[in-house]
Amino acid sequence: MTASEPQGPSDAAAREAPAPPVLSAEVTTRVPQLLEAMRSVGTGLELHGTLDRICRTAAALADARYAAIGVFDAQGQGLADFVTCGVDEEVARRIGRRPDGRRGLLGALVREPSPVRLTDLTTDPRATGFPPGHPPMRSFIGVPIRVEGEIFGNLYLTEKADGGSFDVDDLHMVRLLAAEAGIAIGNARLYEAARRRERWIDGSVAVTTALLAGSDADDALSVVAEQARHLADSAAGIVLLTTQDGGLEVVAVSADRPAASLGVVIPADSPVVARLLAGRAVFATDAATDPRMLTRVAHRYGPTMMLPLQSGGRVLGALATPREAGAPPFTEAERTLATRFASQAALALMMAEAQRDRERLAVLEDRDRIARDLHDLVIQRLFATGMMLESAQRGSAVPAVRDGIGRAVDELDVTIQEIRTAVFALQQGAAEAPSGLRTRVTREINMAAVPLGFRPGHSFVGPIDRAVGELTGKNLVAALREALSNAFRHAGASRIEVVVDATVRLPDGTEGVRLTVADDGVGMPPGGRRSGLRNLARRAESLGGSSRYGPGIGHDGAGTTVTWEAPLRPTPTGQLRPPTTGD
């Protein structure tokens, strides 16, 4: 049965008043069957299962070959869902698209939901014809289903099994069943709403736990994106954080193709950004055609929610949950639950940020203490030892001894210089970092020397400072920090070599820069965590590059070599469409 069915004349009983009908003797004899049908309808709490059970029960009660329930959309102007009974998969495939309830007999019953009984629907003046492959249907009953006083949809029955027509008693029985169905549907909706709220609460707990567990920040943001995508039943979950120039940058994506969206930037002059940073949500029924959606990835999606990540009056960024094109729009309940989830995620982000600030402060205090100890104790003792060796060198008459002591003094001088470099790195704050890429790389290496217990070797190839763009340089330094951190925490290495080469050609022929960090540690254990390597890969892919790992520089390839490369000056992945009228 579809919205394009033909129609026929209705008899006088087709539009009886909705008051409870007087039951005839024949109906009275069918009361046990009706009671059993009503009991069957009331079992179970899953909404779609309840609708399917109502269809089957109604068809059996009225001895109908086909039954269906058309669920009204939010505006009450069409059908959002259409559940059938008696139409097998092959027939449904031949019919194709299900009715939308905007035309034909079904459209008329959507606009004027009241009981209808037709002897032959093919002759009804409201008919618009059957689609190809549709089974023949003549006798028809349509009854509205009310849930808590509001019209939920219509129950349709067609084709009396004996080939005859539905009588008034059939209509009365179906109306009584529809009243019970309204109660069952109401209970199912309440149950589903409770389950939906429970899922969103569980998702908020998972996000809070991940953010406060002290795990990698990128991993925690990925949890936010994954939970939002799952809970909103969307094609993607996207976390955007504010940029220095007032825009929003995609920093975490849960989707089938996350690399395509990662790093996309929505500029500060976008009306979407202005609304989100003002703490107001943005809802689009179709992102592909909405003039406010300026990014090049918007054309892939349909209904979209963009929610501010705000807590305590502060907006940290936004959470986007776009659905596939043609998917149903978000309901009011989904919007409300998603908004609460975004607020909880923002609060968790702020708490995690405060926690990281406390940890960072503790680290800085510890670094200051280490720097003071190195300067006031270690260097002074080394300097005193050097002076004693120089005195012993002057007092020795044996040339070999003098030469040996001289070499030892030289080594002490080098050691003192390296310790002073480490002290400088420990005392230098993040805001004091120099702008040159070569200097920033050297600084990261010097900072890593303290926890490692030795200074990694390093070399540069090509015009590093002049050739490498700021975006690539920023990500390269972050990748170096990640690689050195992994080597310190997991590798157990005694030697690390760092190479930055700005003269390479990427596989696609683009001029690029390659960072290589090689160690002689334990290598990559099978089944071990790969979050650090995933972070490196995401950074490279967002710029159009790549990241990989292989054997190290130890004996027989022991250890790990991480290779990270990206274009020197990548084309921004967040390229914008030209503004359109009304933006």
C-alpha positions as CSV (number, residue, x, y, z in Angstrom):
1,M,0.0,0.0,0.0
2,T,1.4,3.4,-0.9
3,A,0.4,7.0,-0.9
4,S,-0.3,6.8,-4.6
5,E,-3.1,4.2,-4.3
6,P,-6.3,4.7,-6.3
7,Q,-9.4,5.6,-4.3
8,G,-13.1,4.6,-4.4
9,P,-16.4,5.8,-2.9
10,S,-16.9,5.4,0.8
11,D,-20.2,4.4,2.4
12,A,-22.1,6.2,5.1
13,A,-20.2,4.4,7.9
14,A,-16.9,5.7,6.6
15,R,-16.9,8.8,8.7
16,E,-18.6,8.0,12.0
17,A,-18.0,10.1,15.0
18,P,-15.0,9.1,17.1
19,A,-17.2,8.4,20.2
20,P,-17.1,4.8,21.4
21,P,-19.4,2.8,19.1
22,V,-22.3,0.6,20.2
23,L,-21.3,-3.0,19.8
24,S,-23.5,-5.3,17.8
25,A,-24.2,-8.9,18.7
26,E,-21.7,-10.1,16.1
27,V,-19.1,-7.9,17.6
28,T,-19.9,-9.1,21.1
29,T,-19.2,-12.7,20.0
30,R,-15.8,-11.5,18.8
31,V,-14.9,-9.9,22.1
32,P,-12.6,-12.7,23.3
33,Q,-10.7,-12.4,20.0
34,L,-10.6,-8.6,20.5
35,L,-9.3,-9.0,24.1
36,E,-6.6,-11.4,23.0
37,A,-5.6,-8.9,20.2
38,M,-5.5,-6.1,22.7
39,R,-3.3,-8.2,25.1
40,S,-1.0,-9.0,22.2
41,V,-0.7,-5.4,21.3
42,G,0.3,-4.4,24.8
43,T,3.3,-6.8,25.1
44,G,6.8,-5.5,24.5
45,L,8.2,-2.1,24.8
46,E,10.4,-1.5,21.7
47,L,8.6,1.0,19.5
48,H,9.1,-0.4,16.0
49,G,8.4,-3.9,17.3
50,T,5.2,-2.6,18.8
51,L,4.1,-1.1,15.5
52,D,4.8,-4.3,13.7
53,R,2.8,-6.3,16.3
54,I,-0.1,-3.9,15.9
55,C,-0.1,-4.4,12.2
56,R,-0.1,-8.2,12.5
57,T,-2.7,-8.2,15.2
58,A,-5.1,-5.8,13.3
59,A,-4.8,-7.9,10.2
60,A,-5.7,-11.1,12.1
61,L,-8.6,-9.4,13.9
62,A,-10.3,-8.0,10.7
63,D,-9.2,-10.9,8.5
64,A,-7.3,-8.6,6.3
65,R,-4.6,-9.6,3.9
66,Y,-2.5,-6.4,4.3
67,A,-2.0,-3.9,7.1
68,A,0.2,-0.9,7.7
69,I,0.8,2.0,10.1
70,G,1.7,5.4,8.7
71,V,3.6,7.4,11.4
72,F,3.1,11.2,11.0
73,D,6.1,13.4,10.7
74,A,6.9,16.2,13.2
75,Q,4.9,18.8,11.2
76,G,1.9,16.5,10.7
77,Q,2.1,17.0,7.0
78,G,3.3,13.7,5.8
79,L,4.6,10.3,6.9
80,A,7.9,9.8,8.7
81,D,7.7,6.0,8.8
82,F,5.6,3.3,7.2
83,V,5.3,-0.1,8.8
84,T,3.7,-2.9,6.8
85,C,2.4,-6.4,7.3
86,G,1.6,-8.9,4.4
87,V,4.0,-7.3,1.9
88,D,7.0,-9.5,1.5
89,E,10.5,-8.2,0.7
90,E,10.3,-9.0,-3.0
91,V,7.0,-7.0,-3.4
92,A,8.4,-4.1,-1.4
93,R,11.5,-4.1,-3.6
94,R,9.3,-3.9,-6.7
95,I,7.2,-1.1,-5.3
96,G,10.3,0.9,-4.4
97,R,10.0,4.1,-2.3
98,R,7.5,4.0,0.5
99,P,4.7,6.5,0.6
100,D,5.4,9.9,2.0
101,G,1.7,10.7,2.9
102,R,1.6,14.0,0.9
103,R,-0.8,12.9,-1.8
104,G,-3.5,10.4,-2.7
105,L,-5.8,8.7,-0.2
106,L,-3.1,8.4,2.4
107,G,-2.3,12.1,2.0
108,A,-6.0,12.9,2.6
109,L,-6.1,10.8,5.7
110,V,-3.0,12.6,7.0
111,R,-4.7,16.0,6.5
112,E,-8.0,14.8,7.9
113,P,-7.4,11.8,10.2
114,S,-10.8,10.2,10.8
115,P,-12.2,6.6,10.4
116,V,-12.7,5.6,6.8
117,R,-14.2,2.5,5.3
118,L,-14.2,1.9,1.5
119,T,-15.7,-0.9,-0.5
120,D,-13.4,-0.2,-3.4
121,L,-10.6,2.3,-2.9
122,T,-9.7,2.2,-6.7
123,T,-12.9,4.2,-7.4
124,D,-12.3,6.9,-4.7
125,P,-11.9,10.3,-6.2
126,R,-8.8,11.0,-4.1
127,A,-7.0,8.1,-5.8
128,T,-3.8,8.8,-7.7
129,G,-3.0,5.3,-8.9
130,F,-0.8,2.4,-7.8
131,P,2.9,2.3,-8.6
132,P,4.3,-0.5,-10.8
133,G,4.6,-3.8,-9.0
134,H,2.0,-2.9,-6.3
135,P,-0.4,-5.8,-5.4
136,P,-4.2,-5.2,-6.2
137,M,-6.2,-3.7,-3.3
138,R,-9.9,-2.8,-3.1
139,S,-11.6,-3.0,0.3
140,F,-10.0,-0.6,2.8
141,I,-10.2,0.7,6.4
142,G,-8.3,3.6,7.8
143,V,-8.4,4.5,11.5
144,P,-6.3,7.2,13.3
145,I,-4.2,6.2,16.2
146,R,-4.1,8.8,19.1
147,V,-1.3,8.8,21.7
148,E,-1.9,11.0,24.7
149,G,-4.6,12.9,22.9
150,E,-2.5,13.7,19.8
151,I,-2.6,12.0,16.4
152,F,0.4,9.6,16.1
153,G,-0.5,8.1,12.7
154,N,-3.1,6.0,10.9
155,L,-3.8,2.3,10.9
156,Y,-4.6,0.9,7.4
157,L,-6.2,-2.4,6.5
158,T,-6.8,-3.6,2.9
159,E,-8.1,-6.7,1.1
160,K,-10.6,-8.8,3.1
161,A,-9.2,-12.3,2.9
162,D,-12.4,-13.8,1.6
163,G,-12.5,-11.3,-1.2
164,G,-15.5,-9.4,0.3
165,S,-15.6,-6.0,1.9
166,F,-15.0,-4.9,5.5
167,D,-18.3,-4.3,7.4
168,V,-19.2,-1.9,10.1
169,D,-18.3,-4.4,12.8
170,D,-14.8,-4.7,11.3
171,L,-14.5,-0.9,11.6
172,H,-15.7,-1.0,15.2
173,M,-13.2,-3.7,16.2
174,V,-10.3,-1.9,14.5
175,R,-11.2,1.4,16.2
176,L,-11.2,-0.3,19.6
177,L,-7.8,-1.9,18.8
178,A,-6.5,1.4,17.6
179,A,-7.4,2.9,21.0
180,E,-5.4,0.2,22.8
181,A,-2.6,0.6,20.2
182,G,-2.3,4.3,21.2
183,I,-1.7,3.3,24.8
184,A,0.9,0.6,23.8
185,I,2.7,3.1,21.5
186,G,2.7,5.7,24.3
187,N,4.3,3.2,26.6
188,A,6.8,2.3,24.0
189,R,7.7,5.9,23.3
190,L,8.2,6.5,27.0
191,Y,10.4,3.5,27.2
192,E,12.5,4.5,24.2
193,A,12.8,8.0,25.5
194,A,14.1,6.7,28.8
195,R,16.5,4.3,27.0
196,R,17.7,7.2,24.8
197,R,18.4,9.4,27.9
198,E,20.2,6.5,29.5
199,R,22.5,6.1,26.5
200,W,23.3,9.8,26.4
201,I,24.1,9.8,30.1
202,D,26.3,6.7,29.7
203,G,28.1,8.6,26.8
204,S,28.7,11.6,29.0
205,V,30.2,9.4,31.7
206,A,32.5,7.7,29.1
207,V,33.6,11.1,27.9
208,T,34.3,12.5,31.4
209,T,36.2,9.3,32.3
210,A,38.3,9.5,29.2
211,L,39.1,13.2,29.7
212,L,40.0,12.9,33.3
213,A,42.0,9.7,33.0
214,G,45.1,11.7,32.1
215,S,45.3,9.9,28.7
216,D,46.5,11.6,25.5
217,A,44.5,14.7,24.8
218,D,43.9,13.7,21.1
219,D,42.6,10.3,22.3
220,A,40.2,12.0,24.7
221,L,38.8,14.3,22.1
222,S,38.4,11.3,19.8
223,V,36.3,9.7,22.5
224,V,34.0,12.8,22.5
225,A,33.7,12.5,18.7
226,E,33.0,8.8,18.7
227,Q,30.4,9.0,21.5
228,A,28.6,11.9,19.8
229,R,28.5,10.0,16.5
230,H,27.1,6.9,18.1
231,L,24.5,8.6,20.3
232,A,23.2,10.9,17.6
233,D,23.1,8.2,15.0
234,S,25.0,10.5,12.7
235,A,27.5,9.9,9.9
236,A,30.3,11.7,11.7
237,G,31.2,13.1,15.1
238,I,33.4,16.2,14.9
239,V,35.1,18.2,17.6
240,L,36.2,21.7,16.8
241,L,38.3,23.9,19.0
242,T,38.9,27.7,18.8
243,T,41.9,29.0,16.9
244,Q,44.1,32.0,17.6
245,D,42.4,34.1,15.0
246,G,38.9,33.4,16.3
247,G,37.9,30.6,14.0
248,L,37.2,26.9,14.6
249,E,39.5,24.0,13.6
250,V,38.5,20.4,13.4
251,V,40.8,18.5,15.8
252,A,39.0,15.2,16.2
253,V,36.8,13.2,13.8
254,S,34.9,10.0,14.1
255,A,33.8,9.0,10.5
256,D,34.4,6.6,7.7
257,R,37.0,9.0,6.3
258,P,38.3,11.1,9.2
259,A,41.4,12.4,7.4
260,A,39.2,14.3,4.9
261,S,37.8,16.5,7.6
262,L,40.7,16.7,10.1
263,G,42.3,20.1,10.1
264,V,39.5,21.9,8.3
265,V,39.2,25.4,9.6
266,I,35.9,27.5,9.7
267,P,37.0,31.1,9.5
268,A,36.1,33.7,12.2
269,D,33.9,35.7,9.8
270,S,31.6,32.7,9.2
271,P,28.0,33.2,10.6
272,V,28.2,29.7,12.0
273,V,31.3,30.5,14.1
274,A,29.8,33.8,15.3
275,R,26.7,32.0,16.5
276,L,28.6,29.1,18.1
277,L,31.1,31.3,19.9
278,A,28.1,33.3,21.3
279,G,26.9,30.1,22.9
280,R,24.1,29.3,20.6
281,A,23.5,26.1,18.7
282,V,23.2,25.8,14.9
283,F,20.7,23.4,13.3
284,A,20.6,22.7,9.6
285,T,18.1,20.5,7.8
286,D,20.5,20.1,4.9
287,A,24.1,21.1,5.3
288,A,24.7,20.7,1.6
289,T,22.4,23.5,0.7
290,D,22.6,25.7,3.8
291,P,24.4,28.9,2.9
292,R,25.9,29.2,6.4
293,M,28.0,26.0,5.8
294,L,31.1,27.3,4.1
295,T,33.5,24.4,4.4
296,R,34.1,22.1,1.4
297,V,33.1,19.0,3.4
298,A,29.6,20.3,4.1
299,H,28.2,19.0,0.8
300,R,28.5,15.4,1.9
301,Y,25.9,15.7,4.7
302,G,22.2,16.4,5.3
303,P,20.7,17.2,8.7
304,T,23.3,18.6,11.0
305,M,23.7,19.8,14.6
306,M,26.5,22.1,15.7
307,L,26.5,22.6,19.4
308,P,28.8,25.0,21.4
309,L,31.1,23.3,23.9
310,Q,30.5,25.8,26.7
311,S,30.7,25.7,30.4
312,G,30.6,28.5,33.0
313,G,30.1,31.1,30.2
314,R,33.3,30.1,28.4
315,V,33.1,28.5,24.9
316,L,35.9,26.1,24.1
317,G,34.8,25.1,20.7
318,A,31.9,23.1,19.1
319,L,30.6,19.6,18.5
320,A,29.1,18.7,15.1
321,T,27.0,15.6,14.4
322,P,26.0,15.6,10.7
323,R,23.8,12.9,9.2
324,E,23.9,11.5,5.7
325,A,22.1,13.3,3.0
326,G,18.4,12.3,3.0
327,A,18.5,11.0,6.6
328,P,15.7,12.0,8.9
329,P,16.1,15.4,10.7
330,F,17.0,15.5,14.4
331,T,14.0,15.5,16.7
332,E,13.5,18.0,19.5
333,A,14.3,15.4,22.0
334,E,17.6,14.5,20.2
335,R,18.5,18.2,20.1
336,T,17.9,18.6,23.8
337,L,19.9,15.5,24.8
338,A,22.8,16.4,22.4
339,T,22.9,20.0,23.9
340,R,23.2,18.6,27.4
341,F,25.9,16.1,26.2
342,A,27.9,19.0,24.7
343,S,27.7,21.0,27.9
344,Q,28.9,18.0,29.9
345,A,31.7,17.4,27.5
346,A,32.7,21.0,27.8
347,L,32.8,20.8,31.6
348,A,34.9,17.7,31.4
349,L,37.2,19.4,28.9
350,M,37.7,22.4,31.3
351,M,38.3,20.0,34.3
352,A,40.8,18.1,32.2
353,E,42.5,21.3,31.2
354,A,42.7,22.5,34.8
355,Q,44.1,19.1,35.7
356,R,46.8,19.3,33.0
357,D,47.6,22.8,34.1
358,R,48.2,21.6,37.6
359,E,50.4,18.7,36.2
360,R,52.2,21.2,34.0
361,L,52.9,23.5,36.9
362,A,54.2,20.6,38.9
363,V,56.5,19.7,36.0
364,L,57.7,23.3,35.7
365,E,58.5,23.4,39.4
366,D,60.3,20.2,39.2
367,R,62.3,21.4,36.2
368,D,63.2,24.6,38.1
369,R,64.5,22.5,41.0
370,I,66.5,20.2,38.6
371,A,67.9,23.3,36.8
372,R,69.0,24.8,40.2
373,D,70.6,21.5,41.3
374,L,72.4,21.1,38.0
375,H,73.7,24.7,38.1
376,D,74.5,25.0,41.8
377,L,75.8,21.5,42.5
378,V,76.7,19.4,39.5
379,I,78.4,22.1,37.4
380,Q,80.3,23.5,40.4
381,R,81.5,20.0,41.3
382,L,82.5,19.3,37.7
383,F,84.3,22.6,37.5
384,A,86.2,21.9,40.7
385,T,87.1,18.4,39.4
386,G,88.4,20.0,36.2
387,M,90.6,22.4,38.1
388,M,92.0,19.5,40.2
389,L,92.7,17.6,37.0
390,E,94.5,20.6,35.4
391,S,96.6,20.9,38.6
392,A,97.5,17.2,38.4
393,Q,98.3,17.6,34.7
394,R,100.8,20.4,35.4
395,G,102.4,18.3,38.1
396,S,102.9,15.2,36.1
397,A,106.1,14.4,34.3
398,V,104.8,11.6,32.2
399,P,103.6,12.8,28.8
400,A,101.0,10.0,28.4
401,V,99.5,10.9,31.8
402,R,99.4,14.6,30.8
403,D,97.7,13.8,27.5
404,G,95.1,11.5,29.2
405,I,94.3,14.1,31.8
406,G,94.0,16.8,29.1
407,R,91.4,14.7,27.2
408,A,89.5,14.1,30.5
409,V,89.4,17.9,31.1
410,D,88.2,18.5,27.5
411,E,85.4,16.0,28.1
412,L,84.5,17.7,31.3
413,D,84.3,21.1,29.5
414,V,81.9,19.5,26.9
415,T,79.8,18.0,29.6
416,I,79.6,21.3,31.5
417,Q,78.5,23.0,28.2
418,E,75.8,20.4,27.6
419,I,74.5,20.7,31.1
420,R,74.3,24.4,30.8
421,T,72.3,24.0,27.5
422,A,70.0,21.6,29.4
423,V,69.6,24.1,32.2
424,F,68.7,26.8,29.7
425,A,66.1,24.5,28.1
426,L,64.6,23.7,31.5
427,Q,64.3,27.3,32.5
428,Q,62.9,28.5,29.1
429,G,59.1,28.8,29.1
430,A,56.8,27.8,26.2
431,A,56.1,31.5,25.4
432,E,59.8,32.2,25.0
433,A,60.3,29.6,22.3
434,P,62.2,31.1,19.3
435,S,60.4,31.3,16.0
436,G,63.1,29.6,13.8
437,L,62.3,25.9,13.1
438,R,65.9,24.8,13.5
439,T,66.1,26.5,16.9
440,R,62.7,25.0,18.0
441,V,63.9,21.5,17.0
442,T,67.2,22.0,18.9
443,R,65.2,23.2,21.9
444,E,63.0,20.1,21.9
445,I,66.1,17.8,21.6
446,N,67.8,19.6,24.5
447,M,64.6,19.4,26.7
448,A,64.4,15.6,25.9
449,A,68.0,15.2,27.0
450,V,67.1,15.6,30.7
451,P,64.6,12.7,31.1
452,L,66.6,10.6,28.6
453,G,69.9,11.0,30.4
454,F,71.7,11.7,27.2
455,R,71.4,14.2,24.3
456,P,70.0,12.8,21.1
457,G,72.1,13.4,18.0
458,H,70.6,15.6,15.3
459,S,71.3,17.0,11.8
460,F,69.6,19.3,9.4
461,V,69.5,19.1,5.6
462,G,68.4,22.0,3.4
463,P,67.1,25.5,4.3
464,I,65.0,24.4,7.2
465,D,64.0,27.9,8.5
466,R,63.3,29.4,5.1
467,A,61.7,26.5,3.2
468,V,59.3,25.0,5.8
469,G,56.0,26.8,6.3
470,E,54.6,27.8,9.7
471,L,51.8,25.2,9.7
472,T,54.1,22.3,8.7
473,G,56.8,23.5,11.1
474,K,54.3,23.7,14.0
475,N,53.2,20.1,13.4
476,L,56.7,18.9,12.8
477,V,57.8,20.1,16.2
478,A,54.8,18.5,17.8
479,A,55.6,15.2,16.0
480,L,59.2,15.4,17.2
481,R,58.0,15.9,20.7
482,E,55.7,12.9,20.4
483,A,58.4,10.7,19.0
484,L,61.0,11.7,21.6
485,S,58.4,11.2,24.3
486,N,57.6,7.7,23.0
487,A,61.3,6.9,22.9
488,F,61.7,8.0,26.5
489,R,58.6,6.2,27.9
490,H,58.7,2.9,25.9
491,A,61.9,2.4,24.0
492,G,64.6,2.1,26.7
493,A,67.1,3.5,24.2
494,S,70.7,4.5,24.7
495,R,71.0,6.3,21.4
496,I,68.6,8.5,19.4
497,E,69.3,10.2,16.1
498,V,67.1,13.0,14.7
499,V,67.2,14.2,11.1
500,V,65.2,17.0,9.6
501,D,65.4,17.1,5.8
502,A,63.8,19.9,3.8
503,T,64.9,18.7,0.4
504,V,62.7,15.6,-0.1
505,R,60.1,14.8,-2.7
506,L,56.9,13.2,-1.5
507,P,55.3,10.3,-3.4
508,D,53.0,12.7,-5.3
509,G,56.0,14.8,-6.4
510,T,55.3,17.6,-3.9
511,E,58.3,19.3,-2.2
512,G,58.3,18.2,1.4
513,V,60.1,18.0,4.7
514,R,60.9,14.7,6.4
515,L,61.5,14.1,10.1
516,T,63.3,10.9,11.1
517,V,63.7,9.8,14.7
518,A,65.6,6.6,15.1
519,D,66.6,4.7,18.3
520,D,68.3,1.5,19.4
521,G,65.7,0.5,22.0
522,V,63.5,-2.5,22.4
523,G,61.4,-1.8,19.2
524,M,57.7,-2.0,18.7
525,P,56.2,-4.8,20.9
526,P,53.5,-6.8,19.1
527,G,50.0,-5.9,20.4
528,G,51.3,-2.8,22.1
529,R,49.5,0.6,22.2
530,R,49.7,2.6,19.1
531,S,48.1,5.9,20.2
532,G,51.3,7.9,19.7
533,L,51.8,6.6,16.2
534,R,48.1,7.3,15.4
535,N,48.6,10.9,16.6
536,L,51.7,11.2,14.3
537,A,49.7,9.8,11.4
538,R,46.8,12.1,11.9
539,R,49.0,15.2,12.0
540,A,50.7,14.2,8.8
541,E,47.5,13.2,7.0
542,S,45.9,16.5,7.9
543,L,48.7,18.2,5.9
544,G,48.6,15.8,3.0
545,G,51.6,13.8,4.2
546,S,52.2,10.5,5.9
547,S,53.9,8.7,8.9
548,R,55.4,5.3,9.2
549,Y,57.8,3.3,11.3
550,G,60.4,0.6,10.8
551,P,63.6,-1.0,12.2
552,G,65.8,1.1,14.4
553,I,69.6,1.8,14.5
554,G,70.6,-0.8,17.0
555,H,72.3,-4.1,16.3
556,D,70.5,-6.1,13.6
557,G,67.9,-3.4,13.3
558,A,67.0,-3.2,17.0
559,G,64.8,-0.3,18.0
560,T,62.4,1.8,16.0
561,T,62.7,4.4,13.2
562,V,59.8,6.8,12.9
563,T,59.5,8.7,9.6
564,W,57.1,11.7,9.5
565,E,56.8,13.8,6.3
566,A,54.5,16.5,5.0
567,P,54.5,19.2,2.2
568,L,56.6,22.2,2.9
569,R,53.6,24.6,2.5
570,P,50.4,22.5,2.3
571,T,47.2,23.7,0.7
572,P,44.9,24.3,3.6
573,T,42.3,21.4,3.9
574,G,39.7,23.9,5.1
575,Q,39.5,25.7,1.7
576,L,36.3,27.8,1.6
577,R,33.6,28.2,-1.0
578,P,33.1,31.9,-2.0
579,P,30.6,33.5,0.3
580,T,27.0,33.4,-1.1
581,T,24.3,36.0,-0.8
582,G,22.8,36.0,2.7
583,D,26.0,34.7,4.4
